[in-house]
Amino acid sequence: MGRAPTDTKQKLIETAIELIWRESYNGVSVDEICKKADVKKGSFYHYFPSKAHLAVETMDSCMEETKIKYDDIFSPVRTPIERFQLMVQHVIDQQKEILAELGHVCGCPFATLGSEMAAQEGEIGQKINEICAKKTAYYQSTLRDLRAQGLVDTDINIAVKADEIFSFIIGQLIMARIKNDLSFIEDNLEKALFDLIGVKAPLENKNAKPKELTG
């Protein structure tokens, strides 16, 4: 029996994610994606007018998975400190999992695609901006709760600080990819993030394990 159309499309997306993370956007051809996915080239162009359109859908797919995780991580039932702790742990666990699977540190696929293609493909740049807005919305909500609890300065610029968090995480993942080394984010990312946020009160639960993610 032939693969269902939706399965073929999803297989192309999953294969593109793997190859783009393993190599880069420019380093992967449509032919290579089709060969790895065991899909005919005509089927590729049935679903995607171009490789750029596939790249946009891979970002959508990754963000959908991220949203499921972030809805749990940033649940208001958790303290704001726990939310950021769990976010850091999620970043580390995800990078370690991909390292074990692919053999090298892959960093952030959004940053990889954006740095290669945003200036050439407007749709990719727009998608990166959408992803940034979605992620920073979680950060903004948590920063507001930190401010309400008196854990950060009352005059903190929530929007600017959320953008700084996004840029900081992306920057650390880019450096980890360049160095092919996760040691900094494993050992220092959490403290560096709280230093960036400017948490004033001692983190009494800093060494306590936050509540586990569900699912």
CYANA upper distance limits for C-alpha pairs under 8 A (distance plus 0.5 A):
  3 ARG  CA      7 ASP  CA      6.72
  3 ARG  CA      8 THR  CA      6.75
  4 ALA  CA      8 THR  CA      6.82
  5 PRO  CA      9 LYS  CA      6.84
  6 THR  CA     10 GLN  CA      6.65
  7 ASP  CA     11 LYS  CA      6.45
  8 THR  CA     12 LEU  CA      6.81
  8 THR  CA     39 VAL  CA      7.80
  9 LYS  CA     13 ILE  CA      6.87
  9 LYS  CA     44 PHE  CA      8.28
  9 LYS  CA     47 TYR  CA      7.05
 10 GLN  CA     14 GLU  CA      6.61
 11 LYS  CA     15 THR  CA      6.47
 11 LYS  CA     37 ALA  CA      6.77
 12 LEU  CA     16 ALA  CA      6.52
 12 LEU  CA     33 ILE  CA      7.49
 12 LEU  CA     34 CYS  CA      7.72
 12 LEU  CA     37 ALA  CA      6.51
 12 LEU  CA     39 VAL  CA      8.22
 12 LEU  CA     44 PHE  CA      8.00
 13 ILE  CA     17 ILE  CA      6.71
 13 ILE  CA     54 LEU  CA      7.33
 13 ILE  CA     57 GLU  CA      7.54
 13 ILE  CA     58 THR  CA      6.03
 13 ILE  CA     61 SER  CA      8.33
 14 GLU  CA     18 GLU  CA      6.86
 14 GLU  CA     58 THR  CA      7.95
 15 THR  CA     19 LEU  CA      6.66
 15 THR  CA     33 ILE  CA      6.88
 15 THR  CA     36 LYS  CA      7.35
 15 THR  CA     37 ALA  CA      6.42
 16 ALA  CA     20 ILE  CA      6.30
 16 ALA  CA     33 ILE  CA      6.63
 16 ALA  CA     54 LEU  CA      8.23
 16 ALA  CA     55 ALA  CA      8.04
 16 ALA  CA     58 THR  CA      7.57
 17 ILE  CA     21 TRP  CA      6.51
 17 ILE  CA     58 THR  CA      6.63
 17 ILE  CA    109 PRO  CA      8.49
 18 GLU  CA     22 ARG  CA      6.50
 19 LEU  CA     23 GLU  CA      6.34
 19 LEU  CA     24 SER  CA      7.72
 19 LEU  CA     28 VAL  CA      7.25
 19 LEU  CA     33 ILE  CA      7.94
 20 ILE  CA     24 SER  CA      5.03
 20 ILE  CA     25 TYR  CA      5.70
 20 ILE  CA     27 GLY  CA      8.24
 20 ILE  CA     28 VAL  CA      7.19
 20 ILE  CA    109 PRO  CA      7.87
 21 TRP  CA    106 CYS  CA      6.15
 21 TRP  CA    107 GLY  CA      8.40
 21 TRP  CA    109 PRO  CA      6.49
 22 ARG  CA    102 LEU  CA      7.04
 22 ARG  CA    104 HIS  CA      8.36
 22 ARG  CA    106 CYS  CA      7.07
 23 GLU  CA     27 GLY  CA      6.49
 23 GLU  CA     28 VAL  CA      7.46
 24 SER  CA     28 VAL  CA      6.89
 24 SER  CA    112 THR  CA      7.39
 24 SER  CA    113 LEU  CA      8.00
 25 TYR  CA    112 THR  CA      8.06
 25 TYR  CA    113 LEU  CA      6.65
 25 TYR  CA    116 GLU  CA      7.63
 26 ASN  CA    116 GLU  CA      7.88
 28 VAL  CA     32 GLU  CA      6.90
 28 VAL  CA     33 ILE  CA      7.66
 29 SER  CA     33 ILE  CA      6.87
 30 VAL  CA     34 CYS  CA      6.64
 30 VAL  CA     41 LYS  CA      8.20
 30 VAL  CA     51 LYS  CA      7.03
 31 ASP  CA     35 LYS  CA      6.57
 31 ASP  CA     41 LYS  CA      7.52
 32 GLU  CA     36 LYS  CA      6.54
 33 ILE  CA     37 ALA  CA      6.52
 34 CYS  CA     38 ASP  CA      6.22
 34 CYS  CA     39 VAL  CA      5.41
 34 CYS  CA     40 LYS  CA      6.65
 34 CYS  CA     41 LYS  CA      6.56
 34 CYS  CA     44 PHE  CA      7.61
 35 LYS  CA     39 VAL  CA      6.97
 35 LYS  CA     40 LYS  CA      8.29
 39 VAL  CA     43 SER  CA      7.11
 39 VAL  CA     44 PHE  CA      7.64
 40 LYS  CA     44 PHE  CA      7.15
 41 LYS  CA     45 TYR  CA      7.09
 42 GLY  CA     46 HIS  CA      6.73
 43 SER  CA     47 TYR  CA      7.13
 44 PHE  CA     48 PHE  CA      6.45
 45 TYR  CA     49 PRO  CA      5.80
 45 TYR  CA     50 SER  CA      7.41
 48 PHE  CA     53 HIS  CA      6.28
 48 PHE  CA     54 LEU  CA      6.31
 49 PRO  CA     53 HIS  CA      6.90
 50 SER  CA     54 LEU  CA      7.13
 51 LYS  CA     55 ALA  CA      6.69
 52 ALA  CA     56 VAL  CA      6.84
 52 ALA  CA    121 GLU  CA      7.82
 52 ALA  CA    124 ILE  CA      7.91
 53 HIS  CA     57 GLU  CA      6.96
 54 LEU  CA     58 THR  CA      6.69
 55 ALA  CA     59 MET  CA      6.87
 55 ALA  CA    113 LEU  CA      8.38
 55 ALA  CA    124 ILE  CA      8.12
 56 VAL  CA     60 ASP  CA      6.87
 56 VAL  CA    123 GLU  CA      7.93
 56 VAL  CA    124 ILE  CA      6.53
 56 VAL  CA    127 LYS  CA      7.35
 57 GLU  CA     61 SER  CA      6.60
 58 THR  CA     62 CYS  CA      6.65
 59 MET  CA     63 MET  CA      6.53
 59 MET  CA    109 PRO  CA      8.45
 59 MET  CA    110 PHE  CA      7.31
 59 MET  CA    127 LYS  CA      8.09
 60 ASP  CA     64 GLU  CA      6.65
 61 SER  CA     65 GLU  CA      7.06
 62 CYS  CA     66 THR  CA      6.69
 63 MET  CA     67 LYS  CA      6.46
 63 MET  CA    131 ILE  CA      7.54
 64 GLU  CA     68 ILE  CA      7.03
 65 GLU  CA     69 LYS  CA      7.09
 66 THR  CA     70 TYR  CA      6.43
 67 LYS  CA     71 ASP  CA      6.32
 68 ILE  CA     72 ASP  CA      7.24
 69 LYS  CA     73 ILE  CA      6.59
 70 TYR  CA     74 PHE  CA      6.09
 70 TYR  CA     75 SER  CA      8.37
 70 TYR  CA     87 MET  CA      8.18
 70 TYR  CA    138 TYR  CA      8.19
 71 ASP  CA     75 SER  CA      6.33
 72 ASP  CA    213 LEU  CA      7.04
 72 ASP  CA    214 THR  CA      7.41
 73 ILE  CA     78 ARG  CA      8.44
 73 ILE  CA     83 ARG  CA      6.03
 73 ILE  CA     86 LEU  CA      6.54
 73 ILE  CA     87 MET  CA      6.89
 73 ILE  CA    213 LEU  CA      7.11
 74 PHE  CA     78 ARG  CA      7.59
 74 PHE  CA     80 PRO  CA      8.33
 74 PHE  CA     83 ARG  CA      5.62
 74 PHE  CA     84 PHE  CA      8.34
 74 PHE  CA    138 TYR  CA      7.11
 74 PHE  CA    142 THR  CA      7.94
 75 SER  CA     83 ARG  CA      8.00
 76 PRO  CA     80 PRO  CA      8.36
 78 ARG  CA     82 GLU  CA      6.55
 78 ARG  CA     83 ARG  CA      6.78
 78 ARG  CA    211 LYS  CA      8.43
 79 THR  CA     83 ARG  CA      6.84
 80 PRO  CA     84 PHE  CA      7.06
 80 PRO  CA    142 THR  CA      5.88
 80 PRO  CA    143 LEU  CA      7.95
 80 PRO  CA    145 ASP  CA      6.83
 80 PRO  CA    146 LEU  CA      6.59
 81 ILE  CA     85 GLN  CA      6.71
 81 ILE  CA    146 LEU  CA      8.30
 82 GLU  CA     86 LEU  CA      6.49
 82 GLU  CA    210 PRO  CA      6.12
 82 GLU  CA    211 LYS  CA      8.09
 83 ARG  CA     87 MET  CA      6.67
 83 ARG  CA    142 THR  CA      8.01
 84 PHE  CA     88 VAL  CA      6.76
 85 GLN  CA     89 GLN  CA      6.81
 85 GLN  CA    190 GLU  CA      7.09
 85 GLN  CA    210 PRO  CA      7.60
 86 LEU  CA     90 HIS  CA      6.50
 86 LEU  CA    210 PRO  CA      7.29
 86 LEU  CA    213 LEU  CA      8.41
 87 MET  CA     91 VAL  CA      6.78
 88 VAL  CA     92 ILE  CA      6.79
 88 VAL  CA    189 LEU  CA      7.45
 88 VAL  CA    190 GLU  CA      6.56
 89 GLN  CA     93 ASP  CA      6.48
 90 HIS  CA     94 GLN  CA      6.46
 91 VAL  CA     95 GLN  CA      6.74
 92 ILE  CA     96 LYS  CA      6.65
 92 ILE  CA    182 LEU  CA      8.45
 92 ILE  CA    185 ILE  CA      7.34
 92 ILE  CA    186 GLU  CA      6.82
 93 ASP  CA     97 GLU  CA      6.58
 94 GLN  CA     98 ILE  CA      6.80
 95 GLN  CA     99 LEU  CA      6.51
 95 GLN  CA    105 VAL  CA      7.20
 95 GLN  CA    106 CYS  CA      7.64
 95 GLN  CA    107 GLY  CA      7.46
 95 GLN  CA    182 LEU  CA      8.32
 96 LYS  CA    100 ALA  CA      6.65
 96 LYS  CA    105 VAL  CA      8.32
 96 LYS  CA    182 LEU  CA      8.30
 97 GLU  CA    101 GLU  CA      6.79
 98 ILE  CA    102 LEU  CA      6.30
 98 ILE  CA    103 GLY  CA      8.11
 98 ILE  CA    104 HIS  CA      8.18
 98 ILE  CA    105 VAL  CA      7.63
 98 ILE  CA    106 CYS  CA      7.60
 99 LEU  CA    103 GLY  CA      5.51
 99 LEU  CA    104 HIS  CA      5.35
 99 LEU  CA    105 VAL  CA      5.63
 99 LEU  CA    106 CYS  CA      7.56
100 ALA  CA    104 HIS  CA      8.07
104 HIS  CA    177 ARG  CA      8.31
104 HIS  CA    180 ASN  CA      6.57
105 VAL  CA    176 ALA  CA      7.11
105 VAL  CA    177 ARG  CA      5.49
105 VAL  CA    180 ASN  CA      5.52
105 VAL  CA    181 ASP  CA      7.12
105 VAL  CA    182 LEU  CA      7.77
106 CYS  CA    176 ALA  CA      8.50
106 CYS  CA    177 ARG  CA      5.88
106 CYS  CA    180 ASN  CA      8.42
107 GLY  CA    111 ALA  CA      8.49
107 GLY  CA    112 THR  CA      8.33
107 GLY  CA    173 LEU  CA      5.10
107 GLY  CA    174 ILE  CA      6.04
107 GLY  CA    176 ALA  CA      6.98
107 GLY  CA    177 ARG  CA      5.55
108 CYS  CA    112 THR  CA      6.78
108 CYS  CA    170 ILE  CA      7.21
108 CYS  CA    173 LEU  CA      6.60
108 CYS  CA    174 ILE  CA      7.45
109 PRO  CA    113 LEU  CA      6.58
110 PHE  CA    114 GLY  CA      6.37
110 PHE  CA    128 ILE  CA      7.12
111 ALA  CA    115 SER  CA      6.36
111 ALA  CA    170 ILE  CA      7.33
111 ALA  CA    174 ILE  CA      8.12
112 THR  CA    116 GLU  CA      6.85
113 LEU  CA    117 MET  CA      6.33
113 LEU  CA    118 ALA  CA      7.85
113 LEU  CA    124 ILE  CA      8.27
114 GLY  CA    118 ALA  CA      5.34
114 GLY  CA    124 ILE  CA      7.30
114 GLY  CA    125 GLY  CA      6.83
114 GLY  CA    128 ILE  CA      7.10
117 MET  CA    121 GLU  CA      6.16
117 MET  CA    124 ILE  CA      7.27
117 MET  CA    125 GLY  CA      7.95
118 ALA  CA    122 GLY  CA      6.53
118 ALA  CA    123 GLU  CA      8.21
118 ALA  CA    124 ILE  CA      5.93
118 ALA  CA    125 GLY  CA      4.73
118 ALA  CA    126 GLN  CA      8.46
119 ALA  CA    125 GLY  CA      7.55
121 GLU  CA    125 GLY  CA      7.16
122 GLY  CA    126 GLN  CA      6.65
123 GLU  CA    127 LYS  CA      6.65
124 ILE  CA    128 ILE  CA      6.73
125 GLY  CA    129 ASN  CA      6.89
126 GLN  CA    130 GLU  CA      6.84
127 LYS  CA    131 ILE  CA      6.75
128 ILE  CA    132 CYS  CA      6.66
129 ASN  CA    133 ALA  CA      6.70
130 GLU  CA    134 LYS  CA      6.78
131 ILE  CA    135 LYS  CA      6.72
132 CYS  CA    136 THR  CA      6.49
132 CYS  CA    166 PHE  CA      7.70
133 ALA  CA    137 ALA  CA      6.61
134 LYS  CA    138 TYR  CA      7.61
135 LYS  CA    139 TYR  CA      7.26
135 LYS  CA    166 PHE  CA      8.00
136 THR  CA    140 GLN  CA      6.47
136 THR  CA    159 ALA  CA      8.39
136 THR  CA    162 ALA  CA      5.83
136 THR  CA    163 ASP  CA      6.80
136 THR  CA    165 ILE  CA      8.44
136 THR  CA    166 PHE  CA      7.14
137 ALA  CA    141 SER  CA      6.83
137 ALA  CA    162 ALA  CA      8.28
138 TYR  CA    142 THR  CA      6.92
139 TYR  CA    143 LEU  CA      6.54
139 TYR  CA    162 ALA  CA      5.93
139 TYR  CA    165 ILE  CA      8.24
140 GLN  CA    144 ARG  CA      6.66
140 GLN  CA    158 ILE  CA      6.30
140 GLN  CA    159 ALA  CA      6.89
140 GLN  CA    161 LYS  CA      8.48
140 GLN  CA    162 ALA  CA      6.13
141 SER  CA    145 ASP  CA      7.00
142 THR  CA    146 LEU  CA      6.75
143 LEU  CA    147 ARG  CA      6.65
143 LEU  CA    158 ILE  CA      6.96
143 LEU  CA    162 ALA  CA      8.26
144 ARG  CA    148 ALA  CA      6.60
144 ARG  CA    158 ILE  CA      7.51
145 ASP  CA    149 GLN  CA      6.71
146 LEU  CA    150 GLY  CA      6.84
146 LEU  CA    151 LEU  CA      5.71
146 LEU  CA    152 VAL  CA      6.56
147 ARG  CA    151 LEU  CA      6.24
147 ARG  CA    152 VAL  CA      5.67
147 ARG  CA    153 ASP  CA      7.11
147 ARG  CA    154 THR  CA      6.40
147 ARG  CA    156 ILE  CA      8.41
150 GLY  CA    154 THR  CA      7.75
151 LEU  CA    199 VAL  CA      5.94
151 LEU  CA    200 LYS  CA      5.82
151 LEU  CA    201 ALA  CA      6.09
152 VAL  CA    156 ILE  CA      7.71
152 VAL  CA    197 ILE  CA      8.09
152 VAL  CA    198 GLY  CA      6.51
152 VAL  CA    199 VAL  CA      5.54
152 VAL  CA    200 LYS  CA      6.10
152 VAL  CA    201 ALA  CA      8.45
153 ASP  CA    198 GLY  CA      8.21
153 ASP  CA    200 LYS  CA      8.19
156 ILE  CA    161 LYS  CA      8.01
157 ASN  CA    161 LYS  CA      6.53
158 ILE  CA    162 ALA  CA      6.58
159 ALA  CA    163 ASP  CA      6.85
160 VAL  CA    164 GLU  CA      6.75
161 LYS  CA    165 ILE  CA      6.75
161 LYS  CA    197 ILE  CA      7.51
162 ALA  CA    166 PHE  CA      6.88
163 ASP  CA    167 SER  CA      6.69
164 GLU  CA    168 PHE  CA      6.41
165 ILE  CA    169 ILE  CA      6.69
165 ILE  CA    193 LEU  CA      7.81
165 ILE  CA    196 LEU  CA      8.04
165 ILE  CA    197 ILE  CA      8.21
166 PHE  CA    170 ILE  CA      6.75
167 SER  CA    171 GLY  CA      6.45
168 PHE  CA    172 GLN  CA      6.73
168 PHE  CA    193 LEU  CA      8.45
169 ILE  CA    173 LEU  CA      6.78
170 ILE  CA    174 ILE  CA      6.68
171 GLY  CA    175 MET  CA      6.78
172 GLN  CA    176 ALA  CA      6.62
172 GLN  CA    185 ILE  CA      7.62
173 LEU  CA    177 ARG  CA      6.66
174 ILE  CA    178 ILE  CA      6.71
175 MET  CA    179 LYS  CA      6.54
176 ALA  CA    180 ASN  CA      5.98
176 ALA  CA    181 ASP  CA      5.64
176 ALA  CA    182 LEU  CA      6.11
176 ALA  CA    184 PHE  CA      8.21
176 ALA  CA    185 ILE  CA      8.28
177 ARG  CA    181 ASP  CA      7.37
182 LEU  CA    186 GLU  CA      6.58
183 SER  CA    187 ASP  CA      6.47
184 PHE  CA    188 ASN  CA      5.94
184 PHE  CA    189 LEU  CA      7.17
185 ILE  CA    189 LEU  CA      4.95
185 ILE  CA    190 GLU  CA      8.21
188 ASN  CA    192 ALA  CA      6.49
189 LEU  CA    193 LEU  CA      6.47
190 GLU  CA    194 PHE  CA      6.89
191 LYS  CA    195 ASP  CA      6.60
192 ALA  CA    196 LEU  CA      6.64
193 LEU  CA    197 ILE  CA      6.72
194 PHE  CA    198 GLY  CA      6.51
194 PHE  CA    199 VAL  CA      6.39
195 ASP  CA    199 VAL  CA      7.13
205 ASN  CA    209 LYS  CA      8.43
